[in-house]
Amino acid sequence: MKSDTLRVLVTGANGFLGSHLVDLLALSGAYEIRALVRKTSELRFLSGKPVELVYGDVTRDPGDLDAALDGVELVFHLAGLTKALARKSFDLVNRGGTENLIQACLRMKRPPSRLVLLSSAGAMGPSLGKQALSEDMNPRPITAYGRSKLAAEHVAREYMDRLSITILRPGGIYGPRDTEFLPVFKSVERGFLVRLGLSPGRICLSHATDVARAALLAGILPEAASQTFLVGGCNISQVELGSVLAKVLGKRRLIPLVIPGPVLRTAGAISSALGMVTRKARIFTFDNTRRILAANWTIDGSKAGRLLGYMPKVDLEAGLSETAEWYRSQKLL
C-alpha cells in the first residue's frame, strides 16, 4: 500500500451502489480498494477497475473475515438483501451480517477508524403526515426489509462505544446499473403514466453517484462519527416523475393509468406465490406493496447538509437521461 493512500474495504462492491462507490474511490486516487465478494458473485461492474478481490461472506463466522479486514482503515458496509423468499433471510443477512462484520472489525489488532453502514429510509418507514422524514422521528418500518435494516442499525449502535460507526438512510436510489426502476421507464416508454394507489405517492430519489459521495463523506469526516443521516435527493410525486420521464424519453402524451391498492396487493400476492413456487426471490411482493402504496417517503436531508456539507449534485432530468441511455445500451429499454 502506498504511504499516501488509505486502504478501504467495500462489502457489496459488485452491486449497483457498491460499484458506483468503487468508481468514486478509484477516481480520487487516494484509496486502495478491497472488495469483499462471494465465490458466486457477478463481477461485471468491477471489471477492469483497480480493486483487490477478497472472497468471503458476512453471514459466516467473523473469523472468516480476517483476511478481508487485514490492514483496512475504513469500511463501507453495503452488502445486504433487498429481496428474499423468507423474512428470516433478511434478518440473517442484513442484521446478522452487520453484527458479524462489526465483530470481525473488533477482532483486529488495529480496528478500522470508521465503519459506514448503508441502511435505508425503509428502516424508518414512511412519514405519517405531510412532513418529510427527519432523523428525529421515531422509526416505524412497514416491511420485512425495513425491519431488518432497523435491526441492523440497533446492532450497530450497541457497538458504537467500541467502534466509530456512521449510519446512512437513503431513499430510492437510481442510475446506471440499477434495474429496480426499469418498470417505471418501460411504462412511460409504452405511453402510460402509471399511478400506484389513489394517493399522489411522494418519494425521494437520489442518483447513485450522489449517495456514493454521501457515503464517502460519512467515512472521512470527524463530524459523522456515531451519527445517523438521511440522504436527501429529489422529493417528487409519481405523476411528476412520469412527466420528467416523458420528457427524457421523448413522449409527448401519456395515458393515465391508476392501479388501485386492492389490485396492486392482489398482484403482489400472486407475485409472492410465484416466487415461492420458483424459489426465486422477487422485489415485487405482497409485503412490498406496503412500501409502494405509502403516501409519503420524502426526505429532509438538512442534517447531512449541515454536518457533512452534503448536497445532491445530479439533476433529476440529467440523471434519468443517463439511466435511460444505460438501459438502452443493455437492450433493456
C-alpha positions as CSV (number, residue, x, y, z in Angstrom):
1,M,0.0,0.0,0.0
2,K,1.3,3.5,-0.9
3,S,2.1,5.6,2.1
4,D,-0.3,8.3,0.9
5,T,-3.3,6.1,0.3
6,L,-6.0,4.7,2.6
7,R,-6.9,1.0,2.5
8,V,-10.7,0.6,2.4
9,L,-13.0,-2.4,2.3
10,V,-16.3,-2.3,0.5
11,T,-18.8,-5.0,1.0
12,G,-21.4,-5.3,-1.7
13,A,-18.8,-3.6,-4.1
14,N,-20.0,-5.7,-7.0
15,G,-23.6,-4.4,-6.7
16,F,-25.4,-1.3,-8.1
17,L,-24.5,1.2,-5.5
18,G,-21.2,-0.5,-4.4
19,S,-19.8,-0.3,-7.9
20,H,-20.5,3.4,-8.0
21,L,-18.7,3.9,-4.7
22,V,-15.8,2.0,-6.1
23,D,-15.8,4.3,-9.1
24,L,-15.7,7.4,-6.8
25,L,-12.9,5.9,-4.6
26,A,-10.8,5.0,-7.7
27,L,-11.3,8.4,-9.3
28,S,-9.9,10.2,-6.2
29,G,-6.7,8.1,-6.3
30,A,-6.5,8.4,-2.5
31,Y,-7.7,4.9,-1.7
32,E,-6.5,1.3,-2.1
33,I,-9.8,-0.5,-2.6
34,R,-10.5,-4.0,-1.4
35,A,-13.9,-5.7,-2.3
36,L,-15.4,-8.4,-0.3
37,V,-17.3,-10.7,-2.7
38,R,-18.7,-14.2,-2.7
39,K,-17.5,-17.0,-4.9
40,T,-20.8,-16.8,-6.8
41,S,-20.9,-13.0,-7.1
42,E,-21.4,-11.4,-10.5
43,L,-18.4,-9.2,-11.1
44,R,-19.1,-7.4,-14.3
45,F,-19.5,-4.0,-12.6
46,L,-15.9,-4.3,-11.2
47,S,-14.3,-5.5,-14.4
48,G,-11.2,-3.5,-15.3
49,K,-11.2,-1.5,-12.1
50,P,-8.3,-1.1,-9.6
51,V,-9.9,-3.4,-6.9
52,E,-8.4,-6.2,-4.9
53,L,-11.0,-9.0,-4.6
54,V,-11.2,-10.9,-1.4
55,Y,-13.7,-13.8,-1.1
56,G,-15.9,-14.1,1.9
57,D,-19.4,-13.9,3.3
58,V,-20.6,-11.5,6.1
59,T,-23.1,-14.2,7.3
60,R,-20.2,-16.6,8.2
61,D,-18.1,-16.7,11.3
62,P,-16.4,-13.3,12.0
63,G,-13.1,-15.0,11.9
64,D,-13.5,-15.8,8.2
65,L,-13.3,-12.0,7.5
66,D,-9.8,-11.6,9.0
67,A,-8.1,-11.6,5.6
68,A,-10.5,-9.1,4.1
69,L,-10.0,-6.7,7.1
70,D,-6.3,-7.0,7.4
71,G,-4.7,-3.5,7.3
72,V,-8.1,-1.9,6.4
73,E,-8.6,1.6,7.9
74,L,-12.1,2.4,6.5
75,V,-15.1,0.0,5.9
76,F,-18.2,0.7,3.8
77,H,-20.8,-2.0,4.5
78,L,-23.2,-2.0,1.5
79,A,-23.8,-5.8,1.3
80,G,-27.4,-6.7,2.1
81,L,-30.6,-8.3,0.8
82,T,-33.3,-6.2,-0.9
83,K,-35.4,-9.2,-1.8
84,A,-35.8,-12.6,-0.1
85,L,-38.2,-15.6,0.0
86,A,-38.4,-15.6,3.8
87,R,-38.2,-12.9,6.4
88,K,-35.5,-14.8,8.3
89,S,-33.3,-14.4,5.2
90,F,-33.5,-10.6,5.5
91,D,-32.6,-10.9,9.2
92,L,-29.7,-13.3,8.6
93,V,-28.0,-11.1,6.1
94,N,-29.0,-7.5,7.0
95,R,-28.9,-7.8,10.7
96,G,-26.7,-10.8,11.2
97,G,-24.2,-9.8,8.5
98,T,-23.8,-6.4,10.1
99,E,-23.1,-7.9,13.5
100,N,-20.6,-10.4,12.1
101,L,-18.7,-7.6,10.3
102,I,-18.6,-5.4,13.3
103,Q,-17.3,-8.2,15.5
104,A,-14.7,-9.0,12.9
105,C,-13.5,-5.4,12.9
106,L,-13.2,-5.5,16.7
107,R,-11.1,-8.7,16.4
108,M,-8.4,-6.9,14.5
109,K,-5.3,-5.7,16.4
110,R,-5.9,-2.3,14.9
111,P,-9.7,-1.9,14.1
112,P,-10.8,0.4,11.2
113,S,-11.1,4.0,12.1
114,R,-14.7,4.1,10.7
115,L,-17.4,1.8,9.5
116,V,-20.2,3.3,7.3
117,L,-23.4,1.2,7.4
118,L,-25.7,1.7,4.5
119,S,-29.2,1.3,5.9
120,S,-32.3,2.7,4.2
121,A,-35.2,5.1,4.7
122,G,-37.2,1.9,4.8
123,A,-35.8,1.4,8.3
124,M,-37.8,4.4,9.3
125,G,-41.0,3.7,7.4
126,P,-42.9,6.4,5.6
127,S,-43.9,9.7,7.1
128,L,-47.3,9.6,8.8
129,G,-48.2,13.0,7.6
130,K,-47.2,15.6,5.0
131,Q,-43.9,16.4,6.7
132,A,-40.7,14.9,5.2
133,L,-38.8,12.2,7.1
134,S,-36.2,13.5,9.5
135,E,-33.8,11.9,11.9
136,D,-35.7,12.9,15.0
137,M,-38.8,10.9,14.0
138,N,-39.5,7.5,15.6
139,P,-38.8,4.6,13.1
140,R,-41.9,2.6,12.1
141,P,-40.8,0.3,9.4
142,I,-43.6,-1.4,7.4
143,T,-41.9,-4.2,5.5
144,A,-39.7,-7.1,6.5
145,Y,-36.8,-5.5,4.6
146,G,-37.3,-2.2,6.6
147,R,-37.4,-4.1,9.9
148,S,-34.2,-6.0,9.1
149,K,-32.5,-2.7,8.3
150,L,-33.6,-1.2,11.5
151,A,-32.4,-4.3,13.4
152,A,-29.0,-3.8,11.8
153,E,-29.0,-0.2,13.0
154,H,-29.8,-1.3,16.5
155,V,-26.8,-3.8,16.4
156,A,-24.5,-1.0,15.1
157,R,-25.5,1.3,18.0
158,E,-24.7,-1.4,20.5
159,Y,-21.1,-1.3,19.4
160,M,-20.6,2.5,18.9
161,D,-18.7,2.8,22.2
162,R,-16.1,0.5,20.8
163,L,-16.0,1.3,17.1
164,S,-16.7,4.5,15.2
165,I,-19.8,3.8,13.1
166,T,-22.0,6.1,10.9
167,I,-25.4,5.1,9.6
168,L,-26.8,6.3,6.3
169,R,-30.5,6.1,5.3
170,P,-31.0,6.9,1.6
171,G,-34.4,6.8,-0.1
172,G,-34.9,5.4,-3.7
173,I,-31.6,5.1,-5.5
174,Y,-31.5,5.2,-9.3
175,G,-28.9,5.4,-12.0
176,P,-27.0,3.2,-14.5
177,R,-26.6,-0.4,-13.4
178,D,-29.9,-0.3,-11.5
179,T,-32.9,-2.4,-12.6
180,E,-35.5,-1.7,-9.8
181,F,-36.7,1.4,-11.6
182,L,-36.7,-0.2,-15.0
183,P,-40.5,-1.0,-15.0
184,V,-41.2,2.7,-14.4
185,F,-39.1,3.6,-17.5
186,K,-40.8,0.8,-19.5
187,S,-44.3,2.0,-18.7
188,V,-43.6,5.6,-19.8
189,E,-41.8,4.3,-22.9
190,R,-45.0,2.4,-23.8
191,G,-47.0,5.6,-23.3
192,F,-48.5,5.1,-19.9
193,L,-48.5,7.4,-16.8
194,V,-49.0,4.8,-14.1
195,R,-50.1,5.8,-10.6
196,L,-49.9,3.1,-8.0
197,G,-52.7,3.6,-5.5
198,L,-55.1,6.6,-5.2
199,S,-52.8,8.9,-3.2
200,P,-50.3,11.1,-5.0
201,G,-47.5,8.9,-3.7
202,R,-44.4,11.1,-3.0
203,I,-40.9,9.6,-2.9
204,C,-37.3,10.8,-2.6
205,L,-34.9,9.8,-5.5
206,S,-31.2,10.1,-5.3
207,H,-28.6,9.3,-8.1
208,A,-26.2,6.5,-7.1
209,T,-23.2,8.8,-7.5
210,D,-24.7,11.3,-5.0
211,V,-25.3,8.5,-2.5
212,A,-21.8,7.2,-3.0
213,R,-20.5,10.7,-2.3
214,A,-22.6,10.9,0.9
215,A,-21.1,7.5,2.0
216,L,-17.5,8.8,1.4
217,L,-18.2,12.0,3.4
218,A,-19.6,9.8,6.2
219,G,-16.5,7.8,6.1
220,I,-13.9,10.5,6.3
221,L,-15.4,13.4,8.3
222,P,-15.0,13.5,12.1
223,E,-18.4,15.1,12.4
224,A,-20.0,11.9,11.1
225,A,-18.9,9.7,14.0
226,S,-21.8,7.9,15.8
227,Q,-24.3,9.8,13.7
228,T,-27.3,8.7,11.6
229,F,-28.1,10.6,8.4
230,L,-31.0,10.5,6.0
231,V,-29.6,11.0,2.5
232,G,-31.8,13.6,0.7
233,G,-32.4,13.9,-3.0
234,C,-35.2,15.0,-5.2
235,N,-38.6,14.8,-3.5
236,I,-41.2,14.1,-6.2
237,S,-44.6,12.6,-6.8
238,Q,-45.4,9.7,-9.0
239,V,-47.1,12.0,-11.5
240,E,-44.2,14.5,-11.5
241,L,-41.7,11.7,-12.1
242,G,-43.8,10.4,-15.0
243,S,-43.7,13.9,-16.6
244,V,-40.0,14.2,-16.3
245,L,-39.5,10.7,-17.7
246,A,-41.9,11.5,-20.6
247,K,-39.6,14.5,-21.5
248,V,-36.5,12.3,-21.2
249,L,-37.9,9.5,-23.3
250,G,-39.5,11.9,-25.9
251,K,-43.1,11.1,-25.2
252,R,-45.5,14.0,-25.8
253,R,-48.6,12.4,-24.3
254,L,-49.1,9.7,-21.7
255,I,-52.3,7.8,-21.0
256,P,-53.1,8.0,-17.2
257,L,-53.4,4.5,-15.6
258,V,-54.4,4.3,-12.0
259,I,-53.9,0.9,-10.3
260,P,-56.0,0.8,-7.1
261,G,-54.5,-0.5,-3.9
262,P,-56.5,-3.7,-3.8
263,V,-55.5,-4.6,-7.3
264,L,-51.8,-3.9,-6.6
265,R,-52.0,-6.0,-3.4
266,T,-53.6,-8.9,-5.3
267,A,-50.8,-8.7,-7.9
268,G,-48.2,-8.6,-5.1
269,A,-49.7,-11.7,-3.5
270,I,-49.6,-13.6,-6.8
271,S,-46.0,-12.5,-7.4
272,S,-45.1,-13.7,-3.9
273,A,-46.7,-17.1,-4.5
274,L,-44.9,-17.4,-7.9
275,G,-41.6,-16.6,-6.1
276,M,-42.2,-19.4,-3.6
277,V,-43.0,-21.9,-6.4
278,T,-40.0,-21.0,-8.5
279,R,-37.8,-20.5,-5.4
280,K,-36.6,-17.1,-6.8
281,A,-36.9,-14.0,-4.7
282,R,-38.7,-11.1,-6.2
283,I,-38.7,-7.4,-5.4
284,F,-42.4,-7.1,-6.1
285,T,-44.2,-8.9,-3.3
286,F,-47.3,-8.5,-1.2
287,D,-45.1,-7.3,1.6
288,N,-43.5,-4.7,-0.6
289,T,-46.9,-3.3,-1.7
290,R,-47.0,-1.6,1.7
291,R,-43.9,0.4,0.7
292,I,-45.3,1.2,-2.8
293,L,-48.7,2.4,-1.5
294,A,-47.4,4.5,1.3
295,A,-48.2,8.2,0.7
296,N,-45.1,10.0,1.7
297,W,-41.4,8.8,1.5
298,T,-40.0,12.3,1.1
299,I,-36.8,13.1,3.0
300,D,-35.5,16.1,4.8
301,G,-31.7,15.9,4.2
302,S,-30.8,19.1,6.1
303,K,-28.8,17.2,8.8
304,A,-26.4,15.7,6.3
305,G,-26.1,19.2,4.7
306,R,-25.4,20.8,8.0
307,L,-22.8,18.3,9.4
308,L,-21.3,16.8,6.2
309,G,-21.8,19.6,3.7
310,Y,-23.7,17.1,1.6
311,M,-26.0,18.3,-1.1
312,P,-27.1,16.2,-4.1
313,K,-25.5,17.3,-7.3
314,V,-27.1,15.3,-10.1
315,D,-30.1,17.0,-11.7
316,L,-33.0,14.6,-11.9
317,E,-33.6,15.0,-15.6
318,A,-29.9,14.6,-16.4
319,G,-29.7,11.5,-14.1
320,L,-32.8,9.9,-15.6
321,S,-31.4,10.6,-19.2
322,E,-28.1,8.9,-18.2
323,T,-30.1,6.0,-16.8
324,A,-32.2,5.6,-19.9
325,E,-29.1,5.6,-22.1
326,W,-27.6,2.8,-19.9
327,Y,-30.9,0.8,-20.2
328,R,-30.7,1.2,-24.0
329,S,-27.1,0.2,-24.1
330,Q,-28.0,-3.0,-22.2
331,K,-31.0,-3.6,-24.5
332,L,-33.3,-3.3,-21.5
333,L,-35.4,-0.4,-22.9
